[in-house]
């Protein structure tokens, strides 16, 4: 996606307001409109938004070669309109109206915000106005000081409109407050001018109205009033003419705007990212076939930049733009590396150094990574980010040191042994978990015992209840059989086949793996060697746990972790979510006690695109303690308000009432962030399909917020379904 931007105007004497605007408009870099210590201090406060170009100036060069812009400039839309409308049509009429006005006109700043302006030719070295007159038949229109404004020609663009002529929204942003109308204020009030500019930068359709000059602006006002009914009706838009104004400003006479008026008072809360949202703008988009290379041990992705929407000029190498790289599904089946960069601008330098090849050219964006590129660049190469390292950087950004724990290393190796998180699906089957849990690493069991256990014996849920489970390809309508499950586990090295032998000397039974079996065996207890031929008749295979499953530590609790991660990650099948297993968390600046989390998931919310972080505690049967809850709550509290943090407690057995009472206080300040999962929720395909049989809830969830809501309904409110009478 070729990046386009609407630029806000910042006021440096209000640092809090400037910070809200920087975050609202997803600012990529800060450039001073004037140089002062106060301006420089503001810019220095945002080290993660470094100026990406070698020149601070917007125009460089000189001498015989002339000057050139350092960012994509008006030359590109000028020649695009020329190619489309004028080159092969000598009779084409004017495409642009160039408005000019006296610098002393009391509405001069309003005209500049509305119609746009050009730098002086001696400053930029380019006569843009002359280019538009020559190629687009532009007409110069002079607004005399004190004279009535000319009625705009709807068939022509203003300079401001030309600058965004080929920029459109990547996807529609539904603002809660975006009703078209007028900004009512005073033309000589700086706050009014800044607010008017920033509303237009957020794509709110408004024109400036100063009641003191109502007679002068009447033609423009009447033309705009005739256009307003044509705007697309939206659920968020009230019917009528919106009058935007600073809340402390009294509008006075409203008759010039008609009978249906919407009062839109503006205060600091308008810019909190909830009411007004800056649109995602771009010049265009295209797809490119990528070349993926992992030969060096680090995955790189290279692709060509084709059909860039820019005029190819000899001086264009000076100019730069932002290309937004959407990795789509990312690195398929690679759970250790990712091309998905969470929208955390504070990590821009990290993205630049690790994902790209220049520390100050990368910019975090919602759902993509922005790279500052020369207009003449013809290809780009990105490197995959190590997921564990990336999540560590996210924690470091909030003052927490995060490193893999021993349990996390075990769980990661186990997942890798199973062929990835999806390869851990057999652990959903209660019989499989029982088969692993009931036998110590040095205990062998027969094939018939394994088949019976997987089928569902001794109180386990029967295998018939898992027929929906896809482990590996099988014929349509073919049932899932215990032999298939056992075969899959053998292929993944969960169990090793072998044989049991009786030593003729000491009479003790011992086990030999298939790899170690020979015509002669040596007793592991007394060392006696003997021929095994006599004992092979009617010999049944005997199996033992192997690999990580051969450890006598319950795999550090890895199985409930994999089940929890499967359910949580399944909601993000687009591949944007990243995860890592257990990490040790220590304070660097945050006020948290040293602790561990059994997993971390980082993703973004589908609508708001807010970063979501999920941490949790997973157990097989162990209790949830007050210490567990207190430590994870402190970690959740360490994240600022622009993150959504959820805390998961998962166990393969039901929770006791006293444990639920410990978890309940995690939901506070109107935030639901506690998620509780048991075997009932971890085994099914749809996370709440069994729970919905008992409680009045939805059987599936599509977000962590949904899961927190269901937790509130099931575990805290106990909203059980009414049982039929007589049941």
Secondary structure per residue as TSV (DSSP state, phi and psi in degrees):
chain	resnum	aa	ss	phi	psi
A	1	X	-	360.0	124.6
A	2	X	E	-79.4	116.1
A	3	X	E	-71.0	134.8
A	4	X	E	-126.1	152.8
A	5	X	-	-136.6	147.1
A	6	X	-	-104.5	127.1
A	7	X	-	-100.3	128.2
A	8	X	-	-80.6	165.7
A	9	X	-	-109.9	127.1
A	10	X	-	-103.1	149.7
A	11	X	-	-112.4	114.2
A	12	X	T	-75.9	-17.1
A	13	X	T	-84.1	2.5
A	14	X	-	-129.4	88.2
A	15	X	H	-63.0	-37.5
A	16	X	H	-66.0	-42.1
A	17	X	H	-66.8	-41.8
A	18	X	H	-60.6	-40.5
A	19	X	H	-63.6	-40.0
A	20	X	H	-62.4	-41.5
A	21	X	H	-69.4	-39.2
A	22	X	H	-59.3	-41.1
A	23	X	H	-76.1	-38.6
A	24	X	H	-63.3	-43.3
A	25	X	T	-93.5	5.7
A	26	X	T	51.0	54.4
A	27	X	-	-61.1	136.1
A	28	X	-	-92.8	-33.0
A	29	X	-	-158.6	154.1
A	30	X	-	-110.7	128.4
A	31	X	-	-124.6	131.7
A	32	X	-	-75.5	132.4
A	33	X	S	-79.1	-23.8
A	34	X	S	-150.7	154.2
A	35	X	-	-99.0	124.0
A	36	X	-	-156.6	165.1
A	37	X	H	-63.1	-37.0
A	38	X	H	-66.2	-42.8
A	39	X	H	-62.7	-44.7
A	40	X	H	-65.5	-35.9
A	41	X	H	-63.8	-39.3
A	42	X	H	-62.3	-46.8
A	43	X	H	-64.4	-40.2
A	44	X	H	-65.0	-21.4
A	45	X	T	-75.7	-5.4
A	46	X	-	-125.4	68.7
A	47	X	T	-63.0	-23.1
A	48	X	T	-81.2	2.6
A	49	X	S	-119.6	58.4
A	50	X	-	-69.2	150.5
A	51	X	-	-67.3	123.1
A	52	X	-	-84.7	-8.2
A	53	X	S	-104.2	158.7
A	54	X	S	-72.0	-22.4
A	55	X	-	-107.5	137.6
A	56	X	S	-78.3	-24.9
A	57	X	S	-76.7	154.8
A	58	X	S	-82.6	-18.4
A	59	X	E	-131.9	130.5
A	60	X	E	-129.1	166.3
A	61	X	E	99.4	-163.1
A	62	X	-	147.2	-168.0
A	63	X	G	68.6	-146.3
A	64	X	G	-68.6	-27.3
A	65	X	G	-83.0	-10.2
A	66	X	-	75.2	-174.2
A	67	X	E	-102.9	161.4
A	68	X	E	-141.3	145.8
A	69	X	E	-72.7	147.9
A	70	X	S	-91.5	-10.9
A	71	X	B	-124.5	158.4
A	72	X	-	-55.3	125.7
A	73	X	-	-118.3	-168.2
A	74	X	T	-66.3	-17.2
A	75	X	H	-55.8	-36.4
A	76	X	H	-68.1	-50.8
A	77	X	H	-67.3	-31.1
A	78	X	H	-58.8	-50.1
A	79	X	H	-76.9	-23.3
A	80	X	H	-67.5	-45.7
A	81	X	H	-64.8	-38.9
A	82	X	I	-60.9	-47.0
A	83	X	I	-63.7	-38.2
A	84	X	I	-78.8	-35.5
A	85	X	I	-123.1	-23.5
A	86	X	I	-117.3	-30.7
A	87	X	T	-57.8	-43.6
A	88	X	T	-108.8	21.2
A	89	X	-	-140.8	82.8
A	90	X	T	-60.4	-22.4
A	91	X	T	-89.1	3.8
A	92	X	-	-60.8	138.1
A	93	X	-	-80.9	178.9
A	94	X	-	-60.0	139.7
A	95	X	-	-102.2	-21.3
A	96	X	E	-134.8	140.1
A	97	X	E	-106.2	122.6
A	98	X	E	-100.5	107.5
A	99	X	E	-85.5	138.6
A	100	X	E	-128.8	150.2
A	101	X	E	-152.4	164.9
A	102	X	-	-75.9	137.7
A	103	X	T	-62.6	-23.0
A	104	X	T	-90.4	-0.7
A	105	X	-	-62.2	131.3
A	106	X	T	-61.5	-18.8
A	107	X	T	-101.0	13.9
A	108	X	H	-58.3	-44.2
A	109	X	H	-68.9	-33.2
A	110	X	H	-66.4	-42.0
A	111	X	H	-61.1	-40.9
A	112	X	H	-63.5	-42.0
A	113	X	H	-68.4	-30.7
A	114	X	H	-89.9	-48.7
A	115	X	H	-94.6	-21.7
A	116	X	-	89.4	161.5
A	117	X	-	-144.0	168.2
A	118	X	-	-120.6	145.6
A	119	X	-	-70.2	159.5
A	120	X	-	-64.4	147.4
A	121	X	H	-62.2	-37.7
A	122	X	H	-70.0	-17.0
A	123	X	H	-84.1	-43.0
A	124	X	H	-102.6	-16.3
A	125	X	S	75.4	5.4
A	126	X	-	-130.0	127.6
A	127	X	-	-93.1	84.0
A	128	X	H	-62.6	-38.1
A	129	X	H	-62.4	-41.8
A	130	X	H	-65.9	-37.3
A	131	X	H	-62.4	-41.1
A	132	X	H	-69.9	-37.0
A	133	X	H	-66.8	-39.7
A	134	X	H	-73.9	-43.2
A	135	X	H	-98.6	-25.7
A	136	X	H	-117.6	9.2
A	137	X	-	52.9	36.7
A	138	X	-	-62.0	143.9
A	139	X	E	-108.2	134.4
A	140	X	E	-87.3	128.6
A	141	X	E	-122.9	121.0
A	142	X	E	-96.0	127.8
A	143	X	E	-97.6	108.0
A	144	X	-	-69.2	144.2
A	145	X	T	-60.5	117.9
A	146	X	T	89.8	-8.1
A	147	X	S	-84.3	162.0
A	148	X	-	-67.8	141.9
A	149	X	-	-71.4	141.5
A	150	X	-	-69.0	146.3
A	151	X	-	-70.6	129.7
A	152	X	-	-67.9	147.5
A	153	X	-	-90.8	113.9
A	154	X	T	-64.8	-15.1
A	155	X	T	-86.9	-4.5
A	156	X	S	-120.4	156.1
A	157	X	E	-98.6	149.0
A	158	X	E	-83.4	171.0
A	159	X	H	-59.9	-39.6
A	160	X	H	-62.4	-42.2
A	161	X	H	-67.8	-36.0
A	162	X	H	-62.9	-36.9
A	163	X	H	-62.5	-24.1
A	164	X	T	-119.6	23.9
A	165	X	T	-61.1	-36.6
A	166	X	T	-115.1	24.9
A	167	X	-	-107.4	134.7
A	168	X	E	-140.6	166.3
A	169	X	E	-73.1	135.7
A	170	X	S	-66.2	-44.2
A	171	X	S	-148.7	152.3
A	172	X	-	-69.1	128.8
A	173	X	-	-94.6	121.7
A	174	X	-	-93.6	93.0
A	175	X	-	-69.6	146.8
A	176	X	S	-74.0	-24.8
A	177	X	S	-135.4	100.7
A	178	X	-	-148.0	26.1
A	179	X	-	-65.2	132.6
A	180	X	-	-73.8	152.1
A	181	X	E	168.5	-129.7
A	182	X	E	-129.1	147.1
A	183	X	E	-97.3	121.2
A	184	X	E	-104.0	120.0
A	185	X	S	-166.9	-155.3
A	186	X	-	-121.1	130.5
A	187	X	T	-65.8	-20.0
A	188	X	T	-101.9	11.7
A	189	X	-	-99.8	116.7
A	190	X	H	-62.5	-39.7
A	191	X	H	-61.7	-38.4
A	192	X	H	-65.0	-41.3
A	193	X	H	-65.9	-41.2
A	194	X	H	-65.3	-44.1
A	195	X	H	-65.1	-42.0
A	196	X	H	-58.9	-46.1
A	197	X	H	-60.9	-46.3
A	198	X	H	-70.4	-30.5
A	199	X	H	-63.9	-45.3
A	200	X	H	-66.2	-34.0
A	201	X	H	-66.1	-23.8
A	202	X	T	-90.4	11.8
A	203	X	T	66.8	29.9
A	204	X	-	-89.7	119.8
A	205	X	-	-76.3	102.5
A	206	X	E	-139.5	154.2
A	207	X	E	-123.2	150.6
A	208	X	E	-79.6	138.2
A	209	X	E	-132.7	120.6
A	210	X	-	-114.4	115.4
A	211	X	G	-58.1	-25.9
A	212	X	G	-68.2	-20.8
A	213	X	G	-121.9	31.0
A	214	X	T	-60.7	-35.7
A	215	X	T	-66.3	-39.4
A	216	X	T	-66.9	-38.5
A	217	X	T	-93.5	6.5
A	218	X	H	-57.0	-45.3
A	219	X	H	-59.9	-42.5
A	220	X	H	-65.4	-41.0
A	221	X	H	-63.8	-43.7
A	222	X	H	-66.0	-39.5
A	223	X	H	-64.6	-41.3
A	224	X	H	-68.9	-36.9
A	225	X	H	-64.0	-31.3
A	226	X	H	-75.4	-22.5
A	227	X	H	-85.3	-33.2
A	228	X	H	-54.5	-41.1
A	229	X	T	-63.2	-15.0
A	230	X	T	-84.8	-7.7
A	231	X	S	-68.8	146.1
A	232	X	-	-60.2	125.9
A	233	X	-	-70.0	136.7
A	234	X	-	-131.1	157.6
A	235	X	T	-60.8	-32.7
A	236	X	T	-81.0	-11.3
A	237	X	-	-99.1	124.5
A	238	X	-	-78.8	155.6
A	239	X	S	-79.8	128.8
A	240	X	S	135.7	-175.7
A	241	X	E	-98.4	119.7
A	242	X	E	-79.2	132.2
A	243	X	E	-112.4	101.5
A	244	X	E	-85.5	139.5
A	245	X	E	-165.2	155.4
A	246	X	E	-61.5	137.2
A	247	X	T	-57.9	-30.8
A	248	X	T	-82.7	-6.1
A	249	X	S	-90.7	128.5
A	250	X	-	-87.7	124.9
A	251	X	-	-71.8	-42.7
A	252	X	-	84.8	-126.5
A	253	X	-	-69.1	120.6
A	254	X	-	-107.2	1.4
A	255	X	G	-59.5	-34.6
A	256	X	G	-62.9	-10.3
A	257	X	G	-106.4	2.9
A	258	X	-	95.4	-170.5
A	259	X	S	-89.2	-33.6
A	260	X	-	-93.6	100.9
A	261	X	E	-115.9	137.2
A	262	X	E	-113.2	115.6
A	263	X	E	-82.4	120.9
A	264	X	E	-120.7	80.4
A	265	X	E	-71.0	139.4
A	266	X	E	-111.6	128.8
A	267	X	-	-136.0	-172.8
A	268	X	G	-61.8	-25.2
A	269	X	G	-74.5	-14.0
A	270	X	G	-63.3	-28.8
A	271	X	G	-101.4	23.5
A	272	X	S	-86.5	4.8
A	273	X	S	87.6	-2.5
A	274	X	S	-105.8	-37.9
A	275	X	S	-87.6	-52.4
A	276	X	S	-107.4	132.3
A	277	X	-	-125.3	131.3
A	278	X	-	-71.3	136.3
A	279	X	-	-72.7	159.1
A	280	X	-	-94.8	108.7
A	281	X	E	-106.6	149.9
A	282	X	E	-155.2	157.8
A	283	X	E	-79.2	-28.7
A	284	X	E	169.3	178.4
A	285	X	-	-146.2	158.8
A	286	X	-	-161.5	164.0
A	287	X	-	-108.8	150.3
A	288	X	-	-142.4	138.7
A	289	X	-	-74.8	124.6
A	290	X	-	-96.3	148.4
A	291	X	E	-104.6	121.8
A	292	X	E	-107.3	129.4
A	293	X	E	-132.1	125.7
A	294	X	-	-121.3	16.6
A	295	X	T	-66.4	-26.9
A	296	X	T	-87.8	0.5
A	297	X	S	91.4	-13.7
A	298	X	S	-120.1	124.6
A	299	X	-	-73.5	129.2
A	300	X	E	-121.0	146.7
A	301	X	E	-127.6	122.5
A	302	X	E	-122.5	142.5
A	303	X	E	-154.8	157.0
A	304	X	E	-83.8	148.5
A	305	X	-	-100.5	100.8
A	306	X	-	-107.7	153.0
A	307	X	S	55.2	44.9
A	308	X	-	-67.1	138.8
A	309	X	S	-84.4	51.8
A	310	X	S	-129.3	148.6
A	311	X	-	-72.6	129.7
A	312	X	-	-86.0	101.5
A	313	X	-	-118.3	154.9
A	314	X	T	-63.2	-28.6
A	315	X	T	-93.9	3.7
A	316	X	G	-68.8	-14.4
A	317	X	G	-64.6	-20.3
A	318	X	G	-72.7	-24.9
A	319	X	-	-87.9	148.6
A	320	X	E	-131.8	156.1
A	321	X	E	-145.5	176.0
A	322	X	E	-109.7	122.2
A	323	X	E	-99.0	125.0
A	324	X	E	-96.2	114.0
A	325	X	E	-96.1	112.1
A	326	X	-	-95.4	112.6
A	327	X	-	-75.7	-0.3
A	328	X	T	62.8	-125.0
A	329	X	T	-78.9	-4.9
A	330	X	-	76.7	-152.4
A	331	X	S	-88.0	96.3
A	332	X	T	-61.0	134.2
A	333	X	T	61.8	20.3
A	334	X	-	-116.6	97.5
A	335	X	S	-90.7	-1.3
A	336	X	S	-97.4	-22.0
A	337	X	E	-126.4	157.0
A	338	X	E	-148.2	152.6
A	339	X	-	-106.4	-0.1
A	340	X	-	-85.9	116.0
A	341	X	-	-105.7	109.6
A	342	X	-	-55.2	146.6
A	343	X	S	-75.8	78.5
A	344	X	-	-128.3	93.1
A	345	X	G	-56.1	-27.3
A	346	X	G	-61.7	-15.0
A	347	X	G	-97.9	13.6
A	348	X	H	-55.8	-45.6
A	349	X	H	-64.7	-40.2
A	350	X	H	-61.2	-44.6
A	351	X	H	-61.3	-41.3
A	352	X	H	-64.5	-40.5
A	353	X	H	-77.8	-37.0
A	354	X	H	-97.2	-35.1
A	355	X	T	-96.2	-34.0
A	356	X	S	-113.1	-160.8
A	357	X	S	-125.0	14.1
A	358	X	-	-143.5	123.7
A	359	X	T	-64.7	-28.5
A	360	X	T	-109.5	15.5
A	361	X	S	-106.6	-5.6
A	362	X	E	-99.4	144.5
A	363	X	E	-138.7	124.9
A	364	X	E	-67.9	136.8
A	365	X	E	-137.6	154.7
A	366	X	T	-60.4	120.3
A	367	X	T	70.9	8.0
A	368	X	E	-159.3	174.7
A	369	X	E	-121.5	123.7
A	370	X	E	-88.5	133.9
A	371	X	E	-124.3	124.0
A	372	X	E	-73.8	121.0
A	373	X	E	-130.0	154.0
A	374	X	E	-71.8	145.7
A	375	X	T	-58.3	-27.1
A	376	X	T	-89.7	-2.0
A	377	X	-	-62.4	140.2
A	378	X	-	-116.1	-2.6
A	379	X	E	-157.9	167.7
A	380	X	E	-148.5	146.5
A	381	X	E	-128.0	132.2
A	382	X	E	-121.5	153.7
A	383	X	E	-112.9	143.6
A	384	X	-	-68.0	143.3
A	385	X	E	-93.3	138.0
A	386	X	E	-67.1	121.9
A	387	X	H	-62.2	-45.6
A	388	X	H	-61.7	-42.3
A	389	X	H	-65.2	-41.0
A	390	X	H	-61.5	-45.9
A	391	X	H	-64.8	-35.3
A	392	X	H	-61.5	-38.7
A	393	X	H	-66.6	-36.0
A	394	X	H	-63.9	-43.4
A	395	X	H	-66.8	-40.0
A	396	X	H	-60.6	-31.1
A	397	X	T	-65.3	-21.7
A	398	X	T	-110.0	16.4
A	399	X	T	86.2	27.3
A	400	X	E	-126.6	128.8
A	401	X	E	-85.6	124.8
A	402	X	E	-123.8	130.4
A	403	X	E	-142.1	150.7
A	404	X	E	-60.5	137.7
A	405	X	-	-94.9	171.5
A	406	X	H	-59.7	-44.2
A	407	X	H	-62.8	-36.2
A	408	X	H	-66.5	-39.7
A	409	X	H	-64.2	-39.4
A	410	X	H	-64.2	-47.6
A	411	X	H	-62.6	-40.7
A	412	X	H	-63.3	-43.0
A	413	X	H	-65.5	-37.7
A	414	X	H	-63.9	-44.3
A	415	X	H	-62.4	-39.7
A	416	X	H	-65.7	-40.5
A	417	X	H	-60.8	-35.0
A	418	X	T	-83.6	-0.5
A	419	X	T	86.8	25.4
A	420	X	S	107.5	172.7
A	421	X	G	-61.8	-38.6
A	422	X	G	-67.5	-24.3
A	423	X	G	-73.2	-8.7
A	424	X	G	-89.4	9.4
A	425	X	G	-58.7	-33.9
A	426	X	G	-58.0	-21.4
A	427	X	G	-68.8	-13.1
A	428	X	G	-66.1	-26.0
A	429	X	S	-77.2	121.9
A	430	X	H	-59.2	-37.8
A	431	X	H	-63.8	-34.1
A	432	X	H	-67.0	-44.9
A	433	X	H	-62.6	-39.0
A	434	X	H	-65.2	-39.6
A	435	X	H	-61.6	-38.2
A	436	X	H	-73.2	-42.1
A	437	X	H	-75.9	-32.7
A	438	X	T	-82.1	-7.4
A	439	X	S	-122.6	127.2
A	440	X	-	-71.6	161.1
A	441	X	T	-56.6	-29.4
A	442	X	T	-95.8	9.1
A	443	X	-	-100.8	130.6
A	444	X	-	-99.7	152.2
A	445	X	E	-137.9	154.5
A	446	X	E	-82.3	165.0
A	447	X	H	-63.2	-41.7
A	448	X	H	-63.7	-38.0
A	449	X	H	-64.9	-41.6
A	450	X	H	-62.2	-42.7
A	451	X	H	-64.4	-41.4
A	452	X	H	-67.6	-40.5
A	453	X	H	-66.3	-44.3
A	454	X	H	-64.5	-35.5
A	455	X	H	-63.5	-27.6
A	456	X	H	112.5	82.1
A	457	X	-	-119.7	169.1
A	458	X	T	57.9	40.1
A	459	X	T	89.2	-5.4
A	460	X	-	-71.9	154.0
A	461	X	-	-63.0	133.1
A	462	X	-	-67.5	154.0
A	463	X	G	-60.5	-27.5
A	464	X	G	-58.8	-25.1
A	465	X	G	-77.6	-4.3
A	466	X	G	-116.3	22.9
A	467	X	T	-64.6	-20.0
A	468	X	T	-74.6	-16.3
A	469	X	-	-72.6	126.0
A	470	X	-	-99.6	113.0
A	471	X	S	-102.2	-47.2
A	472	X	S	-153.4	164.1
A	473	X	-	-55.7	137.1
A	474	X	-	-147.6	163.9
A	475	X	-	-62.5	150.0
A	476	X	T	-59.1	136.0
A	477	X	T	65.9	9.9
A	478	X	-	-84.0	130.4
A	479	X	-	-71.6	154.0
A	480	X	-	-77.2	120.9
A	481	X	-	-108.3	152.0
A	482	X	H	-63.2	-30.7
A	483	X	H	-65.2	-36.6
A	484	X	H	-65.3	-42.7
A	485	X	H	-63.9	-46.7
A	486	X	H	-62.5	-41.5
A	487	X	H	-60.7	-40.4
A	488	X	H	-63.7	-43.2
A	489	X	H	-65.6	-35.9
A	490	X	H	-66.8	-40.5
A	491	X	H	-62.4	-33.1
A	492	X	T	-89.0	3.0
A	493	X	T	75.7	18.8
A	494	X	S	-68.4	-40.5
A	495	X	E	-124.8	153.0
A	496	X	E	-115.9	134.2
A	497	X	E	-80.6	150.3
A	498	X	E	-165.2	-165.8
A	499	X	E	-135.7	149.3
A	500	X	E	-97.6	138.5
A	501	X	E	-129.0	150.4
A	502	X	E	-102.6	124.3
A	503	X	-	-73.2	123.9
A	504	X	T	-65.2	-19.3
A	505	X	T	-88.7	-59.6
A	506	X	T	-95.8	-6.8
A	507	X	-	66.5	12.8
A	508	X	-	-90.0	148.7
A	509	X	E	-90.1	137.8
A	510	X	E	-140.7	170.5
A	511	X	E	-121.4	141.4
A	512	X	E	-127.5	133.7
A	513	X	E	-70.3	161.9
A	514	X	T	-60.6	-35.2
A	515	X	T	-67.5	-29.1
A	516	X	T	-95.6	-11.7
A	517	X	-	-65.3	141.7
A	518	X	-	-149.0	177.4
A	519	X	S	-68.6	-23.4
A	520	X	E	-120.3	144.9
A	521	X	E	-126.6	152.4
A	522	X	E	-112.7	125.0
A	523	X	-	-63.0	129.7
A	524	X	T	-74.0	-8.5
A	525	X	T	-100.9	-49.0
A	526	X	T	-110.4	-8.1
A	527	X	-	81.2	3.0
A	528	X	-	-68.8	133.1
A	529	X	E	-100.0	139.9
A	530	X	E	-155.6	161.8
A	531	X	E	-79.6	137.1
A	532	X	-	-95.4	-1.4
A	533	X	G	-57.4	-40.9
A	534	X	G	-64.2	-25.3
A	535	X	G	-96.1	1.1
A	536	X	-	-80.1	-16.7
A	537	X	T	-66.7	128.1
A	538	X	T	57.4	27.2
A	539	X	-	-78.2	129.3
A	540	X	-	-94.8	147.0
A	541	X	-	-65.9	143.5
A	542	X	E	-122.9	137.9
A	543	X	E	-117.6	150.1
A	544	X	E	-133.0	155.3
A	545	X	E	-65.3	146.9
A	546	X	-	-140.2	173.2
A	547	X	G	59.5	-137.5
A	548	X	G	-63.4	-26.9
A	549	X	G	-77.1	-9.0
A	550	X	G	-86.7	0.6
A	551	X	S	-78.5	146.1
A	552	X	T	-96.2	44.5
A	553	X	T	-134.2	21.3
A	554	X	G	55.7	30.8
A	555	X	G	54.5	33.5
A	556	X	G	52.8	32.9
A	557	X	G	72.5	25.6
A	558	X	H	-71.0	-29.9
A	559	X	H	-65.1	-48.9
A	560	X	H	-62.4	-28.5
A	561	X	H	-65.1	-45.2
A	562	X	H	-64.8	-39.0
A	563	X	H	-64.1	-41.2
A	564	X	H	-66.5	-44.9
A	565	X	H	-62.9	-38.1
A	566	X	H	-58.7	-47.0
A	567	X	H	-67.5	-41.6
A	568	X	H	-71.7	-39.9
A	569	X	H	-76.2	-22.8
A	570	X	H	-63.9	-23.6
A	571	X	T	-73.2	-10.9
A	572	X	T	-122.4	61.0
A	573	X	T	-71.9	-9.3
A	574	X	T	-68.9	-14.0
A	575	X	S	90.5	4.0
A	576	X	-	-75.2	-28.8
A	577	X	-	-74.0	142.8
A	578	X	E	-123.1	154.2
A	579	X	E	-145.6	159.9
A	580	X	E	-144.7	157.5
A	581	X	E	-85.5	-166.9
A	582	X	E	-48.2	138.0
A	583	X	E	-132.4	146.1
A	584	X	E	-88.8	129.2
A	585	X	E	-114.5	128.9
A	586	X	E	-133.2	149.6
A	587	X	E	-76.7	137.4
A	588	X	S	-110.2	-49.7
A	589	X	S	-127.1	-25.4
A	590	X	S	-72.9	152.4
A	591	X	-	-91.2	79.7
A	592	X	-	-133.6	152.9
A	593	X	-	-82.3	151.9
A	594	X	S	-58.3	134.9
A	595	X	E	-160.9	-176.1
A	596	X	E	-130.6	150.9
A	597	X	E	-121.7	138.1
A	598	X	E	-72.6	-17.1
A	599	X	E	-166.0	164.1
A	600	X	E	-138.1	133.4
A	601	X	E	-121.1	136.4
A	602	X	E	-126.6	127.8
A	603	X	E	-153.3	-170.8
A	604	X	E	-130.1	147.2
A	605	X	-	-71.3	138.1
A	606	X	T	-60.7	-42.6
A	607	X	T	-87.3	-55.2
A	608	X	T	-81.7	-18.9
A	609	X	-	61.5	24.9
A	610	X	-	-71.1	144.0
A	611	X	E	-71.2	131.9
A	612	X	E	-115.9	133.1
A	613	X	E	-121.5	130.3
A	614	X	E	-120.5	125.3
A	615	X	E	-122.6	163.7
A	616	X	E	-170.7	169.6
A	617	X	E	-123.0	123.9
A	618	X	E	-120.7	134.1
A	619	X	E	-136.8	157.1
A	620	X	S	-82.9	-57.5
A	621	X	S	-137.1	-10.0
A	622	X	-	-63.5	157.4
A	623	X	-	-78.6	152.7
A	624	X	-	-87.7	124.0
A	625	X	-	-104.1	164.8
A	626	X	H	-59.8	-35.5
A	627	X	H	-65.0	-40.2
A	628	X	H	-57.6	-48.4
A	629	X	H	-67.9	-44.1
A	630	X	H	-60.8	-44.1
A	631	X	H	-68.6	-44.5
A	632	X	H	-70.0	-32.5
A	633	X	H	-63.2	-39.3
A	634	X	H	-64.1	-38.8
A	635	X	H	-64.7	-43.5
A	636	X	H	-62.4	-40.0
A	637	X	H	-68.6	-20.7
A	638	X	H	-72.4	-19.5
A	639	X	S	-81.4	139.5
A	640	X	-	-69.4	173.3
A	641	X	T	-67.4	-17.3
A	642	X	T	-82.0	4.4
A	643	X	E	-108.7	147.7
A	644	X	E	-105.5	116.8
A	645	X	E	-113.6	131.5
A	646	X	E	-120.6	143.1
A	647	X	E	-117.0	121.8
A	648	X	E	-106.8	134.6
A	649	X	E	-120.6	116.5
A	650	X	E	-124.7	139.9
A	651	X	E	-152.8	151.6
A	652	X	S	-87.1	9.7
A	653	X	S	-134.4	162.9
A	654	X	-	-63.2	155.3
A	655	X	-	-88.6	144.9
A	656	X	-	-81.4	153.9
A	657	X	H	-54.5	-38.5
A	658	X	H	-68.4	-29.8
A	659	X	H	-70.3	-40.9
A	660	X	H	-62.8	-37.9
A	661	X	H	-64.9	-31.8
A	662	X	H	-68.9	-36.2
A	663	X	H	-80.6	-29.6
A	664	X	H	-50.3	-43.8
A	665	X	T	-64.6	-9.1
A	666	X	T	-60.6	-29.1
A	667	X	S	-85.6	109.1
A	668	X	B	-150.3	163.9
A	669	X	T	53.0	42.1
A	670	X	T	64.8	15.9
A	671	X	B	-108.2	128.4
A	672	X	-	-102.0	110.0
A	673	X	-	-129.5	-1.1
A	674	X	E	-89.6	133.1
A	675	X	E	-127.7	124.5
A	676	X	E	-115.8	131.7
A	677	X	E	-132.3	138.5
A	678	X	-	-123.5	-177.4
A	679	X	H	-52.5	-34.8
A	680	X	H	-59.8	-34.5
A	681	X	H	-95.3	-25.0
A	682	X	H	-82.8	-25.8
A	683	X	S	-82.6	-41.4
A	684	X	S	-70.2	165.4
A	685	X	S	-69.8	-54.1
A	686	X	S	-84.7	122.1
A	687	X	T	-57.2	-33.1
A	688	X	T	-114.2	21.9
A	689	X	T	-67.3	-35.7
A	690	X	T	-78.0	-38.2
A	691	X	G	-62.5	-36.1
A	692	X	G	-67.9	-15.6
A	693	X	G	-72.0	-24.0
A	694	X	T	-105.1	-28.8
A	695	X	B	-122.3	155.8
A	696	X	S	-83.1	74.7
A	697	X	S	-139.2	172.7
A	698	X	-	-78.4	146.5
A	699	X	S	-81.2	-12.0
A	700	X	-	-131.6	162.0
A	701	X	-	-135.4	143.9
A	702	X	S	-117.9	4.7
A	703	X	S	-155.3	162.5
A	704	X	H	-66.1	-31.8
A	705	X	H	-62.6	-40.7
A	706	X	H	-60.1	-42.3
A	707	X	H	-66.9	-38.1
A	708	X	H	-65.8	-35.9
A	709	X	H	-65.5	-44.5
A	710	X	H	-64.5	-38.8
A	711	X	H	-58.1	-43.5
A	712	X	I	-60.5	-43.7
A	713	X	I	-71.0	-38.6
A	714	X	I	-86.7	-50.6
A	715	X	I	-92.4	-30.0
A	716	X	I	-99.2	-35.2
A	717	X	S	-101.4	-18.0
A	718	X	-	54.9	53.2
A	719	X	-	-81.9	72.1
A	720	X	B	-75.5	150.5
A	721	X	-	-69.2	147.7
A	722	X	-	-70.8	131.5
A	723	X	-	-82.0	139.2
A	724	X	-	-58.1	143.9
A	725	X	T	-61.5	137.9
A	726	X	T	86.9	-2.2
A	727	X	-	-81.6	360.0
